């Protein structure tokens, strides 16, 4: 799991983890859980787009790459968006639990 964290880039993965922790704190304090989940989703996709931009810039400088290398780069760039999406799903689950428990 730590490998995926490092492959996804410590900056964006760290920001997403901070948002996750803030969301858990907000859930305990009846705060803005859904908004933090949406923020995580947006930050995750921003991280992916910045990663893709860097990869395409590298491909442009090299003049071309193999399909395997391109697929690997796409896989790595997807890590932040998957993590952001998972955090958003957790925020929705928290909202559902709160709705059914009446809190």
C-alpha positions, -999 to 999 in steps of 0.1 A, spaced: 0 0 0 29 23 8 42 16 -27 10 30 -43 12 60 -20 47 68 -32 39 60 -69 9 84 -67 32 112 -56 37 122 -20 23 157 -25 -11 148 -39 -14 116 -19 -5 135 13 -31 162 5 -57 135 -1 -48 118 32 -51 151 50 -85 156 35 -95 121 46 -84 129 82 -103 162 81 -134 144 68 -133 119 96 -129 147 121 -159 165 104 -180 134 107 -174 133 144 -182 170 148 -212 170 124 -193 191 98 -191 193 61 -183 157 52 -198 157 17 -179 189 7 -146 174 19 -154 143 -1 -159 164 -32 -127 183 -26 -109 149 -24 -124 139 -57 -114 172 -74 -78 170 -59 -75 134 -71 -84 143 -106 -61 173 -105 -33 151 -95 -40 128 -124 -41 156 -149 -9 171 -137 8 136 -138 -5 131 -174 7 165 -184 42 157 -172 41 123 -189 30 137 -222 57 163 -220 83 136 -215 69 116 -244 70 147 -266 107 153 -257 116 117 -263 97 115 -296 78 83 -287 76 55 -262 65 19 -262 29 9 -255 40 -8 -223 56 23 -209 26 44 -219 2 19 -202 24 20 -170 23 58 -170 -14 59 -173 -17 33 -145 4 54 -122 -14 86 -130 -47 70 -121 -36 63 -85 -45 98 -72 -79 98 -88 -88 64 -75 -78 75 -40 -98 106 -43 -128 87 -55 -125 62 -26 -125 91 -2 -156 106 -19 -173 72 -16 -164 71 21 -179 106 25 -212 94 9 -213 63 32 -208 85 62 -237 107 50 -259 76 45 -251 63 80 -258 97 95 -291 99 77 -303 65 89 -291 70 125 -308 104 126 -276 123 136 
